[in-house]
Every structure is written in structure tokens, then in C-alpha cells.
Amino acid sequence: MKALVVDDEEKVRNMYKHLLRLESFDVFQAENGEEASLMLLQHSDIDLILLDIRMPVIGGDAFFDLIKLHSPRAKVIVTSVYPLDDQRRVIDNADSYHDKAEGTEMLLSRIRRVLPRENKFKSSG
């Protein structure tokens, strides 16, 4: 399974990268929507995208539209400091939403909900 973490904060990217690697994901990182767009072109088989909303160059809302055009099968979890209702207003139709203040265990729960275990581990044995 492949994941793309899109966040302008290096600390957040590294924390999510570590979490996802523990779950057997190959992890790619981008600090804005422009970098993330290039990643999607290079890796069209991304399974999961953790997407921040406010970023320089191209924000999460604009990048979400690109995801739906070029990688519609990728599951997207919006991760932001904004409350969940605000996240839904900014980016409608994501697969899930995560308030960063809820911590990584809640994020992991959301990842497992959008990518059920039987799909996640089918390639590993």
C-alpha cells in the first residue's frame, strides 16, 4: 500500500510517515499541493492521501480537486487543526476528516475505516 502525506509542517509529515510505515505503507511526502501533484503523476497507484487544508502554493482544497480528476480511487483523509465541520465545509466529499488535536490513534482508526484491513494486507501475504 502507498500513502502520500501532504502537509506544510515537517514535524507533522514525519509523525504521519512514522505512523504509516508502522502500518506497512510505502510513504511519500509533499509540503504543498504543487509538490503533491508531481507525486501523483509519478505514483498513480497511491492508496491513501493525508491532506492538510492550509498550505502555501496550492492549498488542500485545490489539490483535492486534482486528486478526484487524476487518482479517483485514492482514499483521502483531510487532516487539519480546524474543527471537523469546518473541514467538511472547505473540502466536501473526502473519505474522512481528522482534527490533528485528536492524536494519531484516532487518525489510525480513521485510516483503518477507509482502508479495511483485508485490503491493506492482501499484498503482504
N, CA, C and O atoms as a printed pandas DataFrame, in Angstrom:
     atom_number atom_name residue_name chain_id  residue_number  x_coord  y_coord  z_coord
0              1         N          MET        A               1    0.847   -1.180    0.000
1              2        CA          MET        A               1    0.000    0.000    0.000
2              3         C          MET        A               1    0.891    1.241    0.000
3              4         O          MET        A               1    1.963    1.261    0.605
4              5         N          LYS        A               2    0.418    2.270   -0.693
5              6        CA          LYS        A               2    1.167    3.518   -0.788
6              7         C          LYS        A               2    0.341    4.666   -0.227
7              8         O          LYS        A               2   -0.868    4.756   -0.439
8              9         N          ALA        A               3    1.041    5.549    0.503
9             10        CA          ALA        A               3    0.382    6.714    1.090
10            11         C          ALA        A               3    1.164    7.972    0.741
11            12         O          ALA        A               3    2.386    7.947    0.594
12            13         N          LEU        A               4    0.437    9.059    0.614
13            14        CA          LEU        A               4    1.018   10.371    0.374
14            15         C          LEU        A               4    0.576   11.292    1.501
15            16         O          LEU        A               4   -0.618   11.472    1.741
16            17         N          VAL        A               5    1.554   11.872    2.189
17            18        CA          VAL        A               5    1.276   12.825    3.263
18            19         C          VAL        A               5    1.547   14.223    2.718
19            20         O          VAL        A               5    2.659   14.532    2.291
20            21         N          VAL        A               6    0.506   15.067    2.739
21            22        CA          VAL        A               6    0.624   16.423    2.198
22            23         C          VAL        A               6    0.342   17.405    3.332
23            24         O          VAL        A               6   -0.800   17.584    3.755
24            25         N          ASP        A               7    1.416   18.035    3.812
25            26        CA          ASP        A               7    1.303   18.972    4.934
26            27         C          ASP        A               7    2.504   19.898    4.882
27            28         O          ASP        A               7    3.614   19.458    4.585
28            29         N          ASP        A               8    2.294   21.179    5.168
29            30        CA          ASP        A               8    3.402   22.131    5.115
30            31         C          ASP        A               8    4.295   22.079    6.350
31            32         O          ASP        A               8    5.357   22.702    6.362
32            33         N          GLU        A               9    3.893   21.357    7.380
33            34        CA          GLU        A               9    4.702   21.247    8.593
34            35         C          GLU        A               9    5.505   19.948    8.572
35            36         O          GLU        A               9    4.942   18.853    8.562
36            37         N          GLU        A              10    6.829   20.091    8.564
37            38        CA          GLU        A              10    7.709   18.921    8.504
38            39         C          GLU        A              10    7.482   17.973    9.685
39            40         O          GLU        A              10    7.501   16.753    9.522
40            41         N          LYS        A              11    7.267   18.539   10.864
41            42        CA          LYS        A              11    7.048   17.715   12.056
42            43         C          LYS        A              11    5.817   16.813   11.871
43            44         O          LYS        A              11    5.852   15.636   12.230
44            45         N          VAL        A              12    4.750   17.354   11.323
45            46        CA          VAL        A              12    3.530   16.587   11.084
46            47         C          VAL        A              12    3.779   15.524   10.020
47            48         O          VAL        A              12    3.373   14.373   10.182
48            49         N          ARG        A              13    4.446   15.907    8.932
49            50        CA          ARG        A              13    4.748   14.934    7.875
50            51         C          ARG        A              13    5.538   13.751    8.432
51            52         O          ARG        A              13    5.234   12.596    8.136
52            53         N          ASN        A              14    6.545   14.049    9.234
53            54        CA          ASN        A              14    7.376   12.980    9.787
54            55         C          ASN        A              14    6.610   12.091   10.763
55            56         O          ASN        A              14    6.806   10.876   10.782
56            57         N          MET        A              15    5.744   12.687   11.566
57            58        CA          MET        A              15    4.941   11.907   12.507
58            59         C          MET        A              15    4.010   10.963   11.740
59            60         O          MET        A              15    3.914    9.783   12.076
60            61         N          TYR        A              16    3.329   11.473   10.716
61            62        CA          TYR        A              16    2.425   10.639    9.926
62            63         C          TYR        A              16    3.193    9.578    9.144
63            64         O          TYR        A              16    2.729    8.448    8.999
64            65         N          LYS        A              17    4.362    9.946    8.646
65            66        CA          LYS        A              17    5.205    8.980    7.923
66            67         C          LYS        A              17    5.560    7.806    8.831
67            68         O          LYS        A              17    5.455    6.648    8.426
68            69         N          HIS        A              18    5.973    8.103   10.039
69            70        CA          HIS        A              18    6.318    7.059   11.003
70            71         C          HIS        A              18    5.109    6.166   11.294
71            72         O          HIS        A              18    5.223    4.940   11.287
72            73         N          LEU        A              19    3.972    6.775   11.546
73            74        CA          LEU        A              19    2.741    6.030   11.828
74            75         C          LEU        A              19    2.380    5.107   10.662
75            76         O          LEU        A              19    2.060    3.937   10.869
76            77         N          LEU        A              20    2.431    5.625    9.464
77            78        CA          LEU        A              20    2.054    4.847    8.282
78            79         C          LEU        A              20    3.045    3.730    7.986
79            80         O          LEU        A              20    2.648    2.647    7.554
80            81         N          ARG        A              21    4.317    3.981    8.213
81            82        CA          ARG        A              21    5.310    2.918    7.998
82            83         C          ARG        A              21    5.094    1.769    8.975
83            84         O          ARG        A              21    5.294    0.608    8.617
84            85         N          LEU        A              22    4.692    2.074   10.191
85            86        CA          LEU        A              22    4.371    1.015   11.158
86            87         C          LEU        A              22    3.200    0.170   10.677
87            88         O          LEU        A              22    3.058   -0.987   11.074
88            89         N          GLU        A              23    2.363    0.745    9.822
89            90        CA          GLU        A              23    1.214    0.039    9.252
90            91         C          GLU        A              23    1.528   -0.547    7.868
91            92         O          GLU        A              23    0.620   -0.916    7.123
92            93         N          SER        A              24    2.810   -0.627    7.537
93            94        CA          SER        A              24    3.302   -1.255    6.294
94            95         C          SER        A              24    3.012   -0.470    5.019
95            96         O          SER        A              24    2.910   -1.058    3.942
96            97         N          PHE        A              25    2.879    0.834    5.126
97            98        CA          PHE        A              25    2.710    1.676    3.939
98            99         C          PHE        A              25    4.072    2.120    3.417
99           100         O          PHE        A              25    4.997    2.352    4.196
100          101         N          ASP        A              26    4.190    2.237    2.101
101          102        CA          ASP        A              26    5.274    2.998    1.490
102          103         C          ASP        A              26    4.786    4.439    1.533
103          104         O          ASP        A              26    3.673    4.727    1.093
104          105         N          VAL        A              27    5.603    5.349    2.055
105          106        CA          VAL        A              27    5.134    6.711    2.301
106          107         C          VAL        A              27    5.913    7.728    1.472
107          108         O          VAL        A              27    7.143    7.716    1.428
108          109         N          PHE        A              28    5.161    8.601    0.823
109          110        CA          PHE        A              28    5.709    9.727    0.095
110          111         C          PHE        A              28    5.227   10.990    0.801
111          112         O          PHE        A              28    4.171   10.993    1.434
112          113         N          GLN        A              29    6.017   12.072    0.688
113          114        CA          GLN        A              29    5.668   13.308    1.376
114          115         C          GLN        A              29    5.744   14.499    0.430
115          116         O          GLN        A              29    6.548   14.533   -0.501
116          117         N          ALA        A              30    4.881   15.473    0.700
117          118        CA          ALA        A              30    4.909   16.738   -0.037
118          119         C          ALA        A              30    4.502   17.848    0.927
119          120         O          ALA        A              30    3.668   17.648    1.809
120          121         N          GLU        A              31    5.110   19.028    0.741
121          122        CA          GLU        A              31    4.797   20.119    1.661
122          123         C          GLU        A              31    3.745   21.078    1.134
123          124         O          GLU        A              31    3.379   22.034    1.818
124          125         N          ASN        A              32    3.248   20.832   -0.088
125          126        CA          ASN        A              32    2.153   21.640   -0.624
126          127         C          ASN        A              32    1.515   20.891   -1.786
127          128         O          ASN        A              32    2.006   19.846   -2.215
128          129         N          GLY        A              33    0.426   21.436   -2.283
129          130        CA          GLY        A              33   -0.309   20.781   -3.358
130          131         C          GLY        A              33    0.459   20.674   -4.661
131          132         O          GLY        A              33    0.240   19.744   -5.437
132          133         N          GLU        A              34    1.360   21.618   -4.908
133          134        CA          GLU        A              34    2.164   21.552   -6.134
134          135         C          GLU        A              34    3.095   20.333   -6.096
135          136         O          GLU        A              34    3.140   19.555   -7.048
136          137         N          GLU        A              35    3.832   20.172   -4.999
137          138        CA          GLU        A              35    4.701   19.002   -4.848
138          139         C          GLU        A              35    3.889   17.714   -4.885
139          140         O          GLU        A              35    4.297   16.723   -5.489
140          141         N          ALA        A              36    2.741   17.746   -4.233
141          142        CA          ALA        A              36    1.886   16.558   -4.183
142          143         C          ALA        A              36    1.379   16.185   -5.571
143          144         O          ALA        A              36    1.243   15.003   -5.884
144          145         N          SER        A              37    1.099   17.181   -6.402
145          146        CA          SER        A              37    0.648   16.918   -7.774
146          147         C          SER        A              37    1.711   16.153   -8.549
147          148         O          SER        A              37    1.397   15.221   -9.290
148          149         N          LEU        A              38    2.971   16.547   -8.379
149          150        CA          LEU        A              38    4.070   15.846   -9.039
150          151         C          LEU        A              38    4.174   14.406   -8.528
151          152         O          LEU        A              38    4.432   13.482   -9.300
152          153         N          MET        A              39    3.971   14.229   -7.234
153          154        CA          MET        A              39    3.995   12.874   -6.656
154          155         C          MET        A              39    2.901   11.991   -7.267
155          156         O          MET        A              39    3.133   10.823   -7.577
156          157         N          LEU        A              40    1.719   12.561   -7.433
157          158        CA          LEU        A              40    0.619   11.782   -8.024
158          159         C          LEU        A              40    0.934   11.381   -9.459
159          160         O          LEU        A              40    0.567   10.290   -9.895
160          161         N          LEU        A              41    1.612   12.258  -10.197
161          162        CA          LEU        A              41    1.990   11.923  -11.566
162          163         C          LEU        A              41    3.006   10.783  -11.591
163          164         O          LEU        A              41    2.966    9.929  -12.477
164          165         N          GLN        A              42    3.910   10.774  -10.623
165          166        CA          GLN        A              42    4.942    9.736  -10.551
166          167         C          GLN        A              42    4.416    8.429   -9.968
167          168         O          GLN        A              42    4.916    7.353  -10.296
168          169         N          HIS        A              43    3.411    8.524   -9.105
169          170        CA          HIS        A              43    2.881    7.345   -8.400
170          171         C          HIS        A              43    1.359    7.345   -8.519
171          172         O          HIS        A              43    0.657    7.774   -7.603
172          173         N          SER        A              44    0.869    6.874   -9.623
173          174        CA          SER        A              44   -0.578    6.907   -9.867
174          175         C          SER        A              44   -1.338    5.878   -9.037
175          176         O          SER        A              44   -2.569    5.882   -9.016
176          177         N          ASP        A              45   -0.604    4.993   -8.350
177          178        CA          ASP        A              45   -1.244    3.938   -7.565
178          179         C          ASP        A              45   -1.278    4.241   -6.067
179          180         O          ASP        A              45   -1.269    3.323   -5.247
180          181         N          ILE        A              46   -1.316    5.515   -5.713
181          182        CA          ILE        A              46   -1.419    5.917   -4.299
182          183         C          ILE        A              46   -2.770    5.430   -3.765
183          184         O          ILE        A              46   -3.808    5.634   -4.395
184          185         N          ASP        A              47   -2.739    4.781   -2.591
185          186        CA          ASP        A              47   -3.957    4.255   -1.982
186          187         C          ASP        A              47   -4.597    5.239   -1.005
187          188         O          ASP        A              47   -5.821    5.299   -0.886
188          189         N          LEU        A              48   -3.757    6.013   -0.304
189          190        CA          LEU        A              48   -4.232    6.884    0.773
190          191         C          LEU        A              48   -3.506    8.215    0.713
191          192         O          LEU        A              48   -2.294    8.267    0.504
192          193         N          ILE        A              49   -4.265    9.298    0.901
193          194        CA          ILE        A              49   -3.678   10.632    0.970
194          195         C          ILE        A              49   -4.152   11.295    2.257
195          196         O          ILE        A              49   -5.352   11.432    2.494
196          197         N          LEU        A              50   -3.186   11.708    3.089
197          198        CA          LEU        A              50   -3.486   12.516    4.273
198          199         C          LEU        A              50   -3.233   13.956    3.863
199          200         O          LEU        A              50   -2.111   14.319    3.512
200          201         N          LEU        A              51   -4.273   14.775    3.907
201          202        CA          LEU        A              51   -4.239   16.091    3.269
202          203         C          LEU        A              51   -4.565   17.219    4.237
203          204         O          LEU        A              51   -5.652   17.271    4.812
204          205         N          ASP        A              52   -3.608   18.117    4.404
205          206        CA          ASP        A              52   -3.830   19.341    5.170
206          207         C          ASP        A              52   -4.610   20.322    4.294
207          208         O          ASP        A              52   -4.638   20.182    3.071
208          209         N          ILE        A              53   -5.238   21.308    4.921
209          210        CA          ILE        A              53   -6.027   22.281    4.163
210          211         C          ILE        A              53   -5.193   23.508    3.787
211          212         O          ILE        A              53   -5.068   23.836    2.607
212          213         N          ARG        A              54   -4.632   24.175    4.775
213          214        CA          ARG        A              54   -3.910   25.425    4.520
214          215         C          ARG        A              54   -2.435   25.137    4.291
215          216         O          ARG        A              54   -1.714   24.707    5.191
216          217         N          MET        A              55   -2.001   25.393    3.034
217          218        CA          MET        A              55   -0.606   25.207    2.659
218          219         C          MET        A              55   -0.245   26.271    1.629
219          220         O          MET        A              55   -1.122   26.789    0.937
220          221         N          PRO        A              56    1.041   26.599    1.526
221          222        CA          PRO        A              56    1.448   27.569    0.506
222          223         C          PRO        A              56    1.369   26.964   -0.898
223          224         O          PRO        A              56    1.245   25.749   -1.051
224          225         N          VAL        A              57    1.438   27.799   -1.895
225          226        CA          VAL        A              57    1.456   27.476   -3.323
226          227         C          VAL        A              57    0.103   26.941   -3.782
227          228         O          VAL        A              57   -0.672   27.680   -4.389
228          229         N          ILE        A              58   -0.195   25.687   -3.509
229          230        CA          ILE        A              58   -1.510   25.112   -3.824
230          231         C          ILE        A              58   -2.047   24.510   -2.537
231          232         O          ILE        A              58   -1.427   23.613   -1.966
232          233         N          GLY        A              59   -3.190   24.993   -2.075
233          234        CA          GLY        A              59   -3.786   24.525   -0.836
234          235         C          GLY        A              59   -4.488   23.180   -0.994
235          236         O          GLY        A              59   -4.634   22.661   -2.101
236          237         N          GLY        A              60   -4.912   22.637    0.123
237          238        CA          GLY        A              60   -5.562   21.337    0.137
238          239         C          GLY        A              60   -6.847   21.268   -0.662
239          240         O          GLY        A              60   -7.133   20.248   -1.288
240          241         N          ASP        A              61   -7.635   22.352   -0.650
241          242        CA          ASP        A              61   -8.903   22.329   -1.382
242          243         C          ASP        A              61   -8.681   22.210   -2.888
243          244         O          ASP        A              61   -9.367   21.434   -3.554
244          245         N          ALA        A              62   -7.727   22.972   -3.429
245          246        CA          ALA        A              62   -7.426   22.891   -4.867
246          247         C          ALA        A              62   -6.804   21.547   -5.219
247          248         O          ALA        A              62   -7.117   20.967   -6.258
248          249         N          PHE        A              63   -5.919   21.049   -4.350
249          250        CA          PHE        A              63   -5.292   19.756   -4.621
250          251         C          PHE        A              63   -6.318   18.622   -4.574
251          252         O          PHE        A              63   -6.211   17.660   -5.334
252          253         N          PHE        A              64   -7.298   18.727   -3.697
253          254        CA          PHE        A              64   -8.346   17.703   -3.617
254          255         C          PHE        A              64   -9.052   17.551   -4.965
255          256         O          PHE        A              64   -9.348   16.435   -5.395
256          257         N          ASP        A              65   -9.318   18.669   -5.624
257          258        CA          ASP        A              65   -9.948   18.609   -6.947
258          259         C          ASP        A              65   -9.065   17.857   -7.946
259          260         O          ASP        A              65   -9.573   17.101   -8.774
260          261         N          LEU        A              66   -7.748   18.061   -7.872
261          262        CA          LEU        A              66   -6.821   17.341   -8.748
262          263         C          LEU        A              66   -6.820   15.840   -8.443
263          264         O          LEU        A              66   -6.750   15.012   -9.352
264          265         N          ILE        A              67   -6.898   15.506   -7.169
265          266        CA          ILE        A              67   -6.938   14.087   -6.778
266          267         C          ILE        A              67   -8.138   13.413   -7.432
267          268         O          ILE        A              67   -8.016   12.335   -8.015
268          269         N          LYS        A              68   -9.282   14.050   -7.330
269          270        CA          LYS        A              68  -10.507   13.441   -7.858
270          271         C          LYS        A              68  -10.465   13.291   -9.379
271          272         O          LYS        A              68  -11.101   12.397   -9.937
272          273         N          LEU        A              69   -9.715   14.168  -10.045
273          274        CA          LEU        A              69   -9.569   14.065  -11.501
274          275         C          LEU        A              69   -8.572   12.978  -11.909
275          276         O          LEU        A              69   -8.825   12.219  -12.844
276          277         N          HIS        A              70   -7.438   12.906  -11.204
277          278        CA          HIS        A              70   -6.334   12.055  -11.649
278          279         C          HIS        A              70   -6.155   10.759  -10.863
279          280         O          HIS        A              70   -5.575    9.807  -11.386
280          281         N          SER        A              71   -6.625   10.698   -9.647
281          282        CA          SER        A              71   -6.489    9.491   -8.813
282          283         C          SER        A              71   -7.769    9.252   -8.025
283          284         O          SER        A              71   -7.749    9.234   -6.794
284          285         N          PRO        A              72   -8.885    9.069   -8.729
285          286        CA          PRO        A              72  -10.164    8.986   -8.017
286          287         C          PRO        A              72  -10.292    7.800   -7.055
287          288         O          PRO        A              72  -11.129    7.832   -6.153
288          289         N          ARG        A              73   -9.481    6.761   -7.232
289          290        CA          ARG        A              73   -9.582    5.613   -6.321
290          291         C          ARG        A              73   -8.840    5.839   -4.999
291          292         O          ARG        A              73   -9.061    5.109   -4.033
292          293         N          ALA        A              74   -7.963    6.846   -4.953
293          294        CA          ALA        A              74   -7.227    7.135   -3.720
294          295         C          ALA        A              74   -8.197    7.590   -2.629
295          296         O          ALA        A              74   -9.080    8.411   -2.877
296          297         N          LYS        A              75   -8.027    7.059   -1.435
297          298        CA          LYS        A              75   -8.819    7.486   -0.283
298          299         C          LYS        A              75   -8.156    8.728    0.313
299          300         O          LYS        A              75   -6.935    8.780    0.461
300          301         N          VAL        A              76   -8.971    9.723    0.651
301          302        CA          VAL        A              76   -8.445   10.982    1.170
302          303         C          VAL        A              76   -8.991   11.237    2.565
303          304         O          VAL        A              76  -10.201   11.241    2.793
304          305         N          ILE        A              77   -8.058   11.450    3.496
305          306        CA          ILE        A              77   -8.425   11.879    4.846
306          307         C          ILE        A              77   -7.869   13.288    5.017
307          308         O          ILE        A              77   -6.657   13.499    4.972
308          309         N          VAL        A              78   -8.763   14.243    5.210
309          310        CA          VAL        A              78   -8.348   15.616    5.466
310          311         C          VAL        A              78   -7.872   15.677    6.914
311          312         O          VAL        A              78   -8.573   15.229    7.822
312          313         N          THR        A              79   -6.673   16.236    7.130
313          314        CA          THR        A              79   -6.116   16.380    8.475
314          315         C          THR        A              79   -5.811   17.851    8.702
315          316         O          THR        A              79   -5.022   18.449    7.971
316          317         N          SER        A              80   -6.434   18.427    9.706
317          318        CA          SER        A              80   -6.293   19.863    9.916
318          319         C          SER        A              80   -6.490   20.210   11.384
319          320         O          SER        A              80   -6.997   19.406   12.166
320          321         N          VAL        A              81   -6.081   21.419   11.742
321          322        CA          VAL        A              81   -6.355   21.930   13.085
322          323         C          VAL        A              81   -7.771   22.491   13.169
323          324         O          VAL        A              81   -8.263   22.787   14.258
324          325         N          TYR        A              82   -8.424   22.637   12.017
325          326        CA          TYR        A              82   -9.801   23.130   12.000
326          327         C          TYR        A              82  -10.754   22.074   12.562
327          328         O          TYR        A              82  -10.502   20.878   12.420
328          329         N          PRO        A              83  -11.842   22.502   13.196
329          330        CA          PRO        A              83  -12.871   21.558   13.629
330          331         C          PRO        A              83  -13.415   20.774   12.424
331          332         O          PRO        A              83  -13.379   21.263   11.295
332          333         N          LEU        A              84  -13.912   19.572   12.670
333          334        CA          LEU        A              84  -14.361   18.685   11.598
334          335         C          LEU        A              84  -15.425   19.315   10.707
335          336         O          LEU        A              84  -15.384   19.147    9.488
336          337         N          ASP        A              85  -16.377   20.038   11.295
337          338        CA          ASP        A              85  -17.417   20.676   10.483
338          339         C          ASP        A              85  -16.829   21.704    9.527
339          340         O          ASP        A              85  -17.274   21.818    8.385
340          341         N          ASP        A              86  -15.830   22.453    9.989
341          342        CA          ASP        A              86  -15.171   23.429    9.118
342          343         C          ASP        A              86  -14.405   22.729    8.007
343          344         O          ASP        A              86  -14.398   23.193    6.866
344          345         N          GLN        A              87  -13.762   21.616    8.333
345          346        CA          GLN        A              87  -13.039   20.849    7.311
346          347         C          GLN        A              87  -13.998   20.391    6.210
347          348         O          GLN        A              87  -13.684   20.478    5.023
348          349         N          ARG        A              88  -15.166   19.905    6.621
349          350        CA          ARG        A              88  -16.165   19.430    5.642
350          351         C          ARG        A              88  -16.648   20.577    4.741
351          352         O          ARG        A              88  -16.925   20.367    3.560
352          353         N          ARG        A              89  -16.748   21.791    5.307
353          354        CA          ARG        A              89  -17.174   22.935    4.501
354          355         C          ARG        A              89  -16.116   23.320    3.463
355          356         O          ARG        A              89  -16.452   23.726    2.350
356          357         N          VAL        A              90  -14.848   23.191    3.827
357          358        CA          VAL        A              90  -13.775   23.585    2.919
358          359         C          VAL        A              90  -13.530   22.521    1.849
359          360         O          VAL        A              90  -13.371   22.842    0.672
360          361         N          ILE        A              91  -13.500   21.254    2.264
361          362        CA          ILE        A              91  -13.278   20.146    1.327
362          363         C          ILE        A              91  -14.422   19.158    1.505
363          364         O          ILE        A              91  -14.444   18.359    2.442
364          365         N          ASP        A              92  -15.356   19.235    0.593
365          366        CA          ASP        A              92  -16.524   18.356    0.639
366          367         C          ASP        A              92  -16.173   17.013   -0.013
367          368         O          ASP        A              92  -15.377   16.961   -0.951
368          369         N          ASN        A              93  -16.761   15.956    0.478
369          370        CA          ASN        A              93  -16.648   14.623   -0.131
370          371         C          ASN        A              93  -15.319   13.916    0.060
371          372         O          ASN        A              93  -15.000   13.019   -0.720
372          373         N          ALA        A              94  -14.532   14.279    1.060
373          374        CA          ALA        A              94  -13.358   13.472    1.389
374          375         C          ALA        A              94  -13.857   12.177    2.023
375          376         O          ALA        A              94  -15.016   12.088    2.427
376          377         N          ASP        A              95  -12.991   11.184    2.109
377          378        CA          ASP        A              95  -13.391    9.903    2.697
378          379         C          ASP        A              95  -13.490    9.969    4.217
379          380         O          ASP        A              95  -14.253    9.222    4.829
380          381         N          SER        A              96  -12.711   10.870    4.823
381          382        CA          SER        A              96  -12.783   11.066    6.267
382          383         C          SER        A              96  -12.113   12.398    6.604
383          384         O          SER        A              96  -11.450   13.015    5.771
384          385         N          TYR        A              97  -12.310   12.819    7.858
385          386        CA          TYR        A              97  -11.775   14.086    8.338
386          387         C          TYR        A              97  -11.157   13.844    9.707
387          388         O          TYR        A              97  -11.683   13.076   10.513
388          389         N          HIS        A              98  -10.014   14.521    9.963
389          390        CA          HIS        A              98   -9.303   14.322   11.223
390          391         C          HIS        A              98   -8.832   15.657   11.777
391          392         O          HIS        A              98   -8.147   16.420   11.095
392          393         N          ASP        A              99   -9.204   15.928   13.016
393          394        CA          ASP        A              99   -8.708   17.087   13.747
394          395         C          ASP        A              99   -7.364   16.679   14.352
395          396         O          ASP        A              99   -7.303   15.739   15.145
396          397         N          LYS        A             100   -6.307   17.365   13.989
397          398        CA          LYS        A             100   -4.969   16.989   14.455
398          399         C          LYS        A             100   -4.878   16.906   15.971
399          400         O          LYS        A             100   -4.056   16.157   16.500
400          401         N          ALA        A             101   -5.703   17.660   16.672
401          402        CA          ALA        A             101   -5.682   17.636   18.137
402          403         C          ALA        A             101   -6.159   16.297   18.704
403          404         O          ALA        A             101   -5.918   16.000   19.874
404          405         N          GLU        A             102   -6.834   15.486   17.880
405          406        CA          GLU        A             102   -7.333   14.190   18.344
406          407         C          GLU        A             102   -6.238   13.129   18.448
407          408         O          GLU        A             102   -6.466   12.073   19.039
408          409         N          GLY        A             103   -5.070   13.383   17.894
409          410        CA          GLY        A             103   -3.942   12.476   18.031
410          411         C          GLY        A             103   -3.889   11.372   16.988
411          412         O          GLY        A             103   -4.803   11.198   16.182
412          413         N          THR        A             104   -2.787   10.633   17.033
413          414        CA          THR        A             104   -2.529    9.636   15.994
414          415         C          THR        A             104   -3.363    8.367   16.140
415          416         O          THR        A             104   -3.638    7.705   15.139
416          417         N          GLU        A             105   -3.771    8.011   17.345
417          418        CA          GLU        A             105   -4.608    6.807   17.492
418          419         C          GLU        A             105   -5.954    6.988   16.786
419          420         O          GLU        A             105   -6.453    6.063   16.146
420          421         N          MET        A             106   -6.528    8.165   16.904
421          422        CA          MET        A             106   -7.792    8.446   16.215
422          423         C          MET        A             106   -7.570    8.475   14.705
423          424         O          MET        A             106   -8.412    7.998   13.944
424          425         N          LEU        A             107   -6.454    9.027   14.275
425          426        CA          LEU        A             107   -6.142    9.029   12.848
426          427         C          LEU        A             107   -5.989    7.596   12.342
427          428         O          LEU        A             107   -6.507    7.254   11.279
428          429         N          LEU        A             108   -5.297    6.777   13.081
429          430        CA          LEU        A             108   -5.125    5.374   12.693
430          431         C          LEU        A             108   -6.470    4.664   12.582
431          432         O          LEU        A             108   -6.676    3.859   11.674
432          433         N          SER        A             109   -7.369    4.956   13.488
433          434        CA          SER        A             109   -8.721    4.397   13.429
434          435         C          SER        A             109   -9.426    4.818   12.147
435          436         O          SER        A             109  -10.096    4.007   11.508
436          437         N          ARG        A             110   -9.277    6.070   11.776
437          438        CA          ARG        A             110   -9.908    6.563   10.542
438          439         C          ARG        A             110   -9.270    5.919    9.306
439          440         O          ARG        A             110   -9.970    5.582    8.350
440          441         N          ILE        A             111   -7.973    5.753    9.326
441          442        CA          ILE        A             111   -7.288    5.088    8.205
442          443         C          ILE        A             111   -7.827    3.679    8.043
443          444         O          ILE        A             111   -8.114    3.244    6.927
444          445         N          ARG        A             112   -7.965    2.972    9.139
445          446        CA          ARG        A             112   -8.462    1.588    9.082
446          447         C          ARG        A             112   -9.913    1.524    8.614
447          448         O          ARG        A             112  -10.333    0.529    8.022
448          449         N          ARG        A             113  -10.675    2.575    8.876
449          450        CA          ARG        A             113  -12.058    2.609    8.402
450          451         C          ARG        A             113  -12.143    2.822    6.890
451          452         O          ARG        A             113  -12.971    2.203    6.223
452          453         N          VAL        A             114  -11.291    3.697    6.349
453          454        CA          VAL        A             114  -11.369    3.964    4.914
454          455         C          VAL        A             114  -10.623    2.919    4.085
455          456         O          VAL        A             114  -10.928    2.728    2.908
456          457         N          LEU        A             115   -9.652    2.246    4.692
457          458        CA          LEU        A             115   -8.921    1.161    4.035
458          459         C          LEU        A             115   -9.017   -0.080    4.917
459          460         O          LEU        A             115   -8.134   -0.318    5.741
460          461         N          PRO        A             116  -10.057   -0.859    4.757
461          462        CA          PRO        A             116  -10.238   -2.030    5.610
462          463         C          PRO        A             116   -9.027   -2.961    5.581
463          464         O          PRO        A             116   -8.327   -3.063    4.573
464          465         N          ARG        A             117   -8.801   -3.624    6.688
465          466        CA          ARG        A             117   -7.635   -4.483    6.903
466          467         C          ARG        A             117   -7.435   -5.510    5.789
467          468         O          ARG        A             117   -6.301   -5.735    5.366
468          469         N          GLU        A             118   -8.508   -6.135    5.307
469          470        CA          GLU        A             118   -8.335   -7.174    4.284
470          471         C          GLU        A             118   -7.735   -6.603    2.999
471          472         O          GLU        A             118   -7.018   -7.307    2.288
472          473         N          ASN        A             119   -8.017   -5.348    2.700
473          474        CA          ASN        A             119   -7.403   -4.718    1.530
474          475         C          ASN        A             119   -5.962   -4.314    1.824
475          476         O          ASN        A             119   -5.085   -4.438    0.969
476          477         N          LYS        A             120   -5.731   -3.835    3.028
477          478        CA          LYS        A             120   -4.428   -3.290    3.381
478          479         C          LYS        A             120   -3.333   -4.362    3.362
479          480         O          LYS        A             120   -2.205   -4.093    2.950
480          481         N          PHE        A             121   -3.665   -5.557    3.804
481          482        CA          PHE        A             121   -2.633   -6.562    3.969
482          483         C          PHE        A             121   -2.639   -7.629    2.885
483          484         O          PHE        A             121   -1.886   -8.597    2.994
484          485         N          LYS        A             122   -3.448   -7.499    1.853
485          486        CA          LYS        A             122   -3.506   -8.570    0.850
486          487         C          LYS        A             122   -2.200   -8.744    0.094
487          488         O          LYS        A             122   -1.905   -9.847   -0.368
488          489         N          SER        A             123   -1.405   -7.678   -0.045
489          490        CA          SER        A             123   -0.156   -7.816   -0.782
490          491         C          SER        A             123    0.984   -8.385    0.075
491          492         O          SER        A             123    2.012   -8.800   -0.459
492          493         N          SER        A             124    0.803   -8.404    1.402
493          494        CA          SER        A             124    1.896   -8.863    2.263
494          495         C          SER        A             124    1.753  -10.328    2.668
495          496         O          SER        A             124    2.563  -10.816    3.455
496          497         N          GLY        A             125    0.791  -11.017    2.178
497          498        CA          GLY        A             125    0.808  -12.421    2.486
498          499         C          GLY        A             125   -0.498  -12.981    2.748
499          500         O          GLY        A             125   -0.613  -14.175    3.024
